[in-house]
Amino acid sequence: MLLHRINPEKNEARYYRVEVGPCISSLYAVHRVWGRIGRHRSGFLIMPCASAEEAETLAGQLAQRKVKRGYVLVEDYENAQETPMRKP
């Protein structure tokens, strides 16, 4: 899931991406990536999980927490750029 929080009045343009996928130590993990739109990735965190269900539940909880903080789900996730190019 890709979420954005954009507020021009506060000069705020942030993204947050959360996905379920494999990691070195586990078949299931929640991958979190966040930062400012238009810049390279600022931070990331991989959280190993015991099962696919646990990973999906955790990913949903993390996304809901961000929605409560003002982030909006980007509908066209497949075609959206998490860090669009800055204007020259």
ZIGIHU-V554446 format. One record per residue. N is the residue number from 1. PHI is phi in whole degrees, -180 to 180 (* if undefined). Layout:
{{N:PHI} {N:PHI}}
//
This chain:
{{1:*} {2:-115} {3:-124} {4:-125} {5:-133} {6:-123} {7:-142} {8:-59} {9:-64} {10:-103} {11:53} {12:-115} {13:-148} {14:-120} {15:-129} {16:-147} {17:-120} {18:-133} {19:-142} {20:-106} {21:-168} {22:-81} {23:-141} {24:-61} {25:-94} {26:-155} {27:-73} {28:-126} {29:-155} {30:-102} {31:-101} {32:-119} {33:-136} {34:-147} {35:167} {36:-92} {37:-63} {38:98} {39:-125} {40:-67} {41:-48} {42:-91} {43:-151} {44:-152} {45:-151} {46:-115} {47:-117} {48:-63} {49:-131} {50:-78} {51:-148} {52:-64} {53:-63} {54:-63} {55:-65} {56:-63} {57:-63} {58:-62} {59:-60} {60:-64} {61:-65} {62:-65} {63:-65} {64:-62} {65:-62} {66:-69} {67:-61} {68:-64} {69:-95} {70:103} {71:-77} {72:-123} {73:-68} {74:-84} {75:-65} {76:-94} {77:-61} {78:-63} {79:-102} {80:-83} {81:-96} {82:-73} {83:-131} {84:-61} {85:-66} {86:-77} {87:-73} {88:-68}}
//
